[in-house]
């Protein structure tokens, strides 16, 4: 018996925000929707800050969405797996305090 493996990585085409949701459109036609509550830095960001994203690849050629101004990184594989931010409350509180 053989097992099929998929060697292609999902690629980001677009990132959008609507009604407290993060929407990531992949080049293969899928759209991923997750609540902004999963990513508190994005939840607390302004509309302008949310638009300043870019994509880069990690060492395994997987797409990572990055908001430099917010210091937020979201791997596409985490979105696909349904994994929210693992930032601690203490870290988030420190970041929020620095924004004021």
CNS distance restraints for C-alpha pairs under 8 A (distance, minus, plus):
assign (resid   9 and name CA) (resid  61 and name CA) 7.37 0.50 0.50
assign (resid   9 and name CA) (resid  62 and name CA) 5.96 0.50 0.50
assign (resid   9 and name CA) (resid  63 and name CA) 7.63 0.50 0.50
assign (resid  10 and name CA) (resid  26 and name CA) 6.49 0.50 0.50
assign (resid  10 and name CA) (resid  27 and name CA) 7.21 0.50 0.50
assign (resid  10 and name CA) (resid  28 and name CA) 7.22 0.50 0.50
assign (resid  10 and name CA) (resid  62 and name CA) 7.41 0.50 0.50
assign (resid  10 and name CA) (resid  63 and name CA) 7.19 0.50 0.50
assign (resid  10 and name CA) (resid  76 and name CA) 7.25 0.50 0.50
assign (resid  10 and name CA) (resid  77 and name CA) 7.96 0.50 0.50
assign (resid  11 and name CA) (resid  26 and name CA) 5.47 0.50 0.50
assign (resid  11 and name CA) (resid  27 and name CA) 5.55 0.50 0.50
assign (resid  11 and name CA) (resid  28 and name CA) 7.55 0.50 0.50
assign (resid  11 and name CA) (resid  62 and name CA) 7.83 0.50 0.50
assign (resid  11 and name CA) (resid  63 and name CA) 6.08 0.50 0.50
assign (resid  11 and name CA) (resid  76 and name CA) 7.97 0.50 0.50
assign (resid  12 and name CA) (resid  24 and name CA) 6.93 0.50 0.50
assign (resid  12 and name CA) (resid  25 and name CA) 6.15 0.50 0.50
assign (resid  12 and name CA) (resid  26 and name CA) 4.57 0.50 0.50
assign (resid  12 and name CA) (resid  27 and name CA) 5.99 0.50 0.50
assign (resid  12 and name CA) (resid  55 and name CA) 7.35 0.50 0.50
assign (resid  12 and name CA) (resid  63 and name CA) 6.88 0.50 0.50
assign (resid  12 and name CA) (resid  76 and name CA) 7.78 0.50 0.50
assign (resid  13 and name CA) (resid  24 and name CA) 7.56 0.50 0.50
assign (resid  13 and name CA) (resid  25 and name CA) 5.48 0.50 0.50
assign (resid  13 and name CA) (resid  26 and name CA) 5.07 0.50 0.50
assign (resid  13 and name CA) (resid  27 and name CA) 5.21 0.50 0.50
assign (resid  14 and name CA) (resid  24 and name CA) 5.84 0.50 0.50
assign (resid  14 and name CA) (resid  25 and name CA) 5.10 0.50 0.50
assign (resid  14 and name CA) (resid  26 and name CA) 7.03 0.50 0.50
assign (resid  15 and name CA) (resid  22 and name CA) 7.36 0.50 0.50
assign (resid  15 and name CA) (resid  23 and name CA) 5.77 0.50 0.50
assign (resid  15 and name CA) (resid  24 and name CA) 4.63 0.50 0.50
assign (resid  15 and name CA) (resid  25 and name CA) 6.39 0.50 0.50
assign (resid  15 and name CA) (resid  53 and name CA) 7.99 0.50 0.50
assign (resid  16 and name CA) (resid  22 and name CA) 6.17 0.50 0.50
assign (resid  16 and name CA) (resid  23 and name CA) 5.08 0.50 0.50
assign (resid  16 and name CA) (resid  24 and name CA) 6.48 0.50 0.50
assign (resid  16 and name CA) (resid  51 and name CA) 7.85 0.50 0.50
assign (resid  17 and name CA) (resid  21 and name CA) 5.68 0.50 0.50
assign (resid  17 and name CA) (resid  22 and name CA) 4.90 0.50 0.50
assign (resid  17 and name CA) (resid  23 and name CA) 5.87 0.50 0.50
assign (resid  17 and name CA) (resid  50 and name CA) 7.94 0.50 0.50
assign (resid  18 and name CA) (resid  22 and name CA) 6.83 0.50 0.50
assign (resid  18 and name CA) (resid  23 and name CA) 7.61 0.50 0.50
assign (resid  20 and name CA) (resid  35 and name CA) 6.04 0.50 0.50
assign (resid  20 and name CA) (resid  36 and name CA) 5.33 0.50 0.50
assign (resid  20 and name CA) (resid  37 and name CA) 7.71 0.50 0.50
assign (resid  20 and name CA) (resid  43 and name CA) 7.35 0.50 0.50
assign (resid  21 and name CA) (resid  33 and name CA) 6.41 0.50 0.50
assign (resid  21 and name CA) (resid  34 and name CA) 5.61 0.50 0.50
assign (resid  21 and name CA) (resid  35 and name CA) 4.46 0.50 0.50
assign (resid  21 and name CA) (resid  36 and name CA) 5.08 0.50 0.50
assign (resid  22 and name CA) (resid  32 and name CA) 7.92 0.50 0.50
assign (resid  22 and name CA) (resid  33 and name CA) 5.64 0.50 0.50
assign (resid  22 and name CA) (resid  34 and name CA) 5.32 0.50 0.50
assign (resid  22 and name CA) (resid  35 and name CA) 6.07 0.50 0.50
assign (resid  22 and name CA) (resid  36 and name CA) 5.84 0.50 0.50
assign (resid  23 and name CA) (resid  31 and name CA) 6.66 0.50 0.50
assign (resid  23 and name CA) (resid  32 and name CA) 5.58 0.50 0.50
assign (resid  23 and name CA) (resid  33 and name CA) 4.60 0.50 0.50
assign (resid  23 and name CA) (resid  34 and name CA) 6.71 0.50 0.50
assign (resid  24 and name CA) (resid  31 and name CA) 5.58 0.50 0.50
assign (resid  24 and name CA) (resid  32 and name CA) 5.09 0.50 0.50
assign (resid  24 and name CA) (resid  33 and name CA) 6.60 0.50 0.50
assign (resid  25 and name CA) (resid  29 and name CA) 6.89 0.50 0.50
assign (resid  25 and name CA) (resid  30 and name CA) 5.97 0.50 0.50
assign (resid  25 and name CA) (resid  31 and name CA) 4.33 0.50 0.50
assign (resid  25 and name CA) (resid  32 and name CA) 6.36 0.50 0.50
assign (resid  26 and name CA) (resid  30 and name CA) 5.32 0.50 0.50
assign (resid  26 and name CA) (resid  31 and name CA) 6.06 0.50 0.50
assign (resid  26 and name CA) (resid  32 and name CA) 7.90 0.50 0.50
assign (resid  32 and name CA) (resid  79 and name CA) 7.24 0.50 0.50
assign (resid  32 and name CA) (resid  80 and name CA) 7.46 0.50 0.50
assign (resid  34 and name CA) (resid  38 and name CA) 7.19 0.50 0.50
assign (resid  34 and name CA) (resid  79 and name CA) 7.70 0.50 0.50
assign (resid  35 and name CA) (resid  39 and name CA) 7.82 0.50 0.50
assign (resid  36 and name CA) (resid  40 and name CA) 6.61 0.50 0.50
assign (resid  36 and name CA) (resid  42 and name CA) 6.43 0.50 0.50
assign (resid  36 and name CA) (resid  43 and name CA) 5.21 0.50 0.50
assign (resid  37 and name CA) (resid  43 and name CA) 6.21 0.50 0.50
assign (resid  38 and name CA) (resid  84 and name CA) 4.73 0.50 0.50
assign (resid  38 and name CA) (resid  85 and name CA) 5.74 0.50 0.50
assign (resid  39 and name CA) (resid  43 and name CA) 6.35 0.50 0.50
assign (resid  39 and name CA) (resid  84 and name CA) 6.57 0.50 0.50
assign (resid  39 and name CA) (resid  85 and name CA) 5.40 0.50 0.50
assign (resid  40 and name CA) (resid  44 and name CA) 6.13 0.50 0.50
assign (resid  40 and name CA) (resid  85 and name CA) 7.82 0.50 0.50
assign (resid  40 and name CA) (resid  92 and name CA) 7.65 0.50 0.50
assign (resid  41 and name CA) (resid  45 and name CA) 6.05 0.50 0.50
assign (resid  41 and name CA) (resid  70 and name CA) 6.60 0.50 0.50
assign (resid  41 and name CA) (resid  72 and name CA) 6.97 0.50 0.50
assign (resid  41 and name CA) (resid  92 and name CA) 7.54 0.50 0.50
assign (resid  42 and name CA) (resid  50 and name CA) 6.54 0.50 0.50
assign (resid  42 and name CA) (resid  70 and name CA) 7.67 0.50 0.50
assign (resid  42 and name CA) (resid  72 and name CA) 7.85 0.50 0.50
assign (resid  45 and name CA) (resid  49 and name CA) 5.85 0.50 0.50
assign (resid  45 and name CA) (resid  50 and name CA) 6.27 0.50 0.50
assign (resid  45 and name CA) (resid  70 and name CA) 7.60 0.50 0.50
assign (resid  46 and name CA) (resid  50 and name CA) 6.29 0.50 0.50
assign (resid  47 and name CA) (resid  51 and name CA) 6.52 0.50 0.50
assign (resid  48 and name CA) (resid  52 and name CA) 6.92 0.50 0.50
assign (resid  49 and name CA) (resid  67 and name CA) 7.88 0.50 0.50
assign (resid  49 and name CA) (resid  69 and name CA) 7.12 0.50 0.50
assign (resid  49 and name CA) (resid  70 and name CA) 7.48 0.50 0.50
assign (resid  50 and name CA) (resid  67 and name CA) 7.37 0.50 0.50
assign (resid  52 and name CA) (resid  67 and name CA) 6.09 0.50 0.50
assign (resid  52 and name CA) (resid  68 and name CA) 7.71 0.50 0.50
assign (resid  52 and name CA) (resid  69 and name CA) 7.70 0.50 0.50
assign (resid  53 and name CA) (resid  65 and name CA) 6.66 0.50 0.50
assign (resid  53 and name CA) (resid  66 and name CA) 5.46 0.50 0.50
assign (resid  53 and name CA) (resid  67 and name CA) 4.65 0.50 0.50
assign (resid  53 and name CA) (resid  68 and name CA) 7.27 0.50 0.50
assign (resid  54 and name CA) (resid  65 and name CA) 5.85 0.50 0.50
assign (resid  54 and name CA) (resid  66 and name CA) 5.38 0.50 0.50
assign (resid  54 and name CA) (resid  67 and name CA) 6.71 0.50 0.50
assign (resid  55 and name CA) (resid  63 and name CA) 6.30 0.50 0.50
assign (resid  55 and name CA) (resid  64 and name CA) 5.53 0.50 0.50
assign (resid  55 and name CA) (resid  65 and name CA) 4.65 0.50 0.50
assign (resid  55 and name CA) (resid  66 and name CA) 6.00 0.50 0.50
assign (resid  56 and name CA) (resid  63 and name CA) 5.73 0.50 0.50
assign (resid  56 and name CA) (resid  64 and name CA) 5.45 0.50 0.50
assign (resid  56 and name CA) (resid  65 and name CA) 6.76 0.50 0.50
assign (resid  56 and name CA) (resid  66 and name CA) 7.48 0.50 0.50
assign (resid  57 and name CA) (resid  61 and name CA) 4.91 0.50 0.50
assign (resid  57 and name CA) (resid  62 and name CA) 5.11 0.50 0.50
assign (resid  57 and name CA) (resid  63 and name CA) 4.65 0.50 0.50
assign (resid  57 and name CA) (resid  64 and name CA) 5.88 0.50 0.50
assign (resid  58 and name CA) (resid  62 and name CA) 5.43 0.50 0.50
assign (resid  58 and name CA) (resid  63 and name CA) 6.65 0.50 0.50
assign (resid  58 and name CA) (resid  64 and name CA) 6.88 0.50 0.50
assign (resid  62 and name CA) (resid  75 and name CA) 7.47 0.50 0.50
assign (resid  62 and name CA) (resid  76 and name CA) 7.39 0.50 0.50
assign (resid  62 and name CA) (resid  77 and name CA) 7.63 0.50 0.50
assign (resid  63 and name CA) (resid  75 and name CA) 6.17 0.50 0.50
assign (resid  63 and name CA) (resid  76 and name CA) 5.85 0.50 0.50
assign (resid  63 and name CA) (resid  77 and name CA) 7.97 0.50 0.50
assign (resid  64 and name CA) (resid  73 and name CA) 6.49 0.50 0.50
assign (resid  64 and name CA) (resid  74 and name CA) 5.55 0.50 0.50
assign (resid  64 and name CA) (resid  75 and name CA) 4.21 0.50 0.50
assign (resid  64 and name CA) (resid  76 and name CA) 5.88 0.50 0.50
assign (resid  65 and name CA) (resid  73 and name CA) 5.72 0.50 0.50
assign (resid  65 and name CA) (resid  74 and name CA) 5.12 0.50 0.50
assign (resid  65 and name CA) (resid  75 and name CA) 6.17 0.50 0.50
assign (resid  65 and name CA) (resid  76 and name CA) 7.20 0.50 0.50
assign (resid  66 and name CA) (resid  71 and name CA) 7.46 0.50 0.50
assign (resid  66 and name CA) (resid  72 and name CA) 5.78 0.50 0.50
assign (resid  66 and name CA) (resid  73 and name CA) 4.62 0.50 0.50
assign (resid  66 and name CA) (resid  74 and name CA) 6.52 0.50 0.50
assign (resid  67 and name CA) (resid  71 and name CA) 5.82 0.50 0.50
assign (resid  67 and name CA) (resid  72 and name CA) 5.16 0.50 0.50
assign (resid  67 and name CA) (resid  73 and name CA) 6.56 0.50 0.50
assign (resid  68 and name CA) (resid  72 and name CA) 6.63 0.50 0.50
assign (resid  74 and name CA) (resid  78 and name CA) 6.98 0.50 0.50
assign (resid  74 and name CA) (resid  79 and name CA) 7.53 0.50 0.50
assign (resid  75 and name CA) (resid  79 and name CA) 6.79 0.50 0.50
assign (resid  76 and name CA) (resid  80 and name CA) 6.28 0.50 0.50
assign (resid  77 and name CA) (resid  81 and name CA) 6.09 0.50 0.50
assign (resid  78 and name CA) (resid  82 and name CA) 6.04 0.50 0.50
assign (resid  78 and name CA) (resid  83 and name CA) 5.06 0.50 0.50
assign (resid  78 and name CA) (resid  84 and name CA) 7.37 0.50 0.50
assign (resid  79 and name CA) (resid  83 and name CA) 6.02 0.50 0.50
assign (resid  79 and name CA) (resid  84 and name CA) 7.51 0.50 0.50
assign (resid  87 and name CA) (resid  91 and name CA) 6.49 0.50 0.50
assign (resid  87 and name CA) (resid  92 and name CA) 6.71 0.50 0.50
assign (resid  88 and name CA) (resid  92 and name CA) 6.30 0.50 0.50
assign (resid  89 and name CA) (resid  93 and name CA) 5.99 0.50 0.50
assign (resid  90 and name CA) (resid  94 and name CA) 6.22 0.50 0.50
assign (resid  91 and name CA) (resid  95 and name CA) 6.23 0.50 0.50
assign (resid  92 and name CA) (resid  96 and name CA) 6.06 0.50 0.50
assign (resid  93 and name CA) (resid  97 and name CA) 6.07 0.50 0.50
assign (resid  94 and name CA) (resid  98 and name CA) 6.33 0.50 0.50
assign (resid  95 and name CA) (resid  99 and name CA) 6.59 0.50 0.50
assign (resid  96 and name CA) (resid 100 and name CA) 7.09 0.50 0.50
